[in-house]
């Protein structure tokens, strides 16, 4: 399953929310440096969808707020 999310690094309160249009907004406390925020988003999505971290892969948007992740259920 592919999902598009909007990442919000440096957030005071880490959480995942859906907006009115159904898009996921992932708030993480890590800064957007050296992939720290991407790893935190990956971990948050793994927890949200109840899968292992290895089942969540970043497909595009490494340096963008809009990211596409592939989630595989094994």
N, C-alpha and C positions, 0 to 999 in steps of 0.2 A: 504494500500500500504506500503510495506517495502522498505526502502532506506538505503544504506550504505553510510556513510559520513566519511571524514577525518577531525578531529577537530584540530584547531590551536589556542590554548589559548595564552594569553598575546600578542595579535596582536595589533599593533599601529593603524591599520585601519580596523575596523570590516566590513566584507563583506562575500558574498557567491559567489563562482566561480565554474565553471565546467572546468575540465581539458580536454585534448584531447581525453581521453578515456570515457568521460561522467560522471566521478565520481564527486560528490559534495565535495568541500573543504569549510568548514565553519570557518571563522576567527572571533574570539571574543576577546574582551579586558580583560575579567576576567581571574584571575589565576586559575590553576587547583587544587584548594584547597576546601575541604568540599562541592563539588558538584556545586560550583559557575559557572565553565565553562560549565558543562553539562546543567544547567538551562539556561544559556545564549544561548547555541546552540539550545536548545529546543524553546526558544522564537524567535530566528532568523529563524528557520525552520517554525514555525507557521506563522510568517509574510510573509515569502517567498512563502508558499503554500496557504496563505489567509484562515487559519483555526484558531480556538481557541487553546490556549496553552494546554487545556485539551485533545485535539485530537492528540497531539504528545506525544508518550511514548517511552522511551529508553528501548530497548529490550535486548541489550548486548553491552559490551564495556565500562562499567562504568569507568574503570581506564585505558582505552586504547585510542589511537588517532583514531583508526578505530572503528566506532560505527554503530549500526543498530537501526534505529528508525521505529516505526510503526505509520503511519498517517492515521487516520480515518476521513472520511468526514461524518458529521451527517446531 
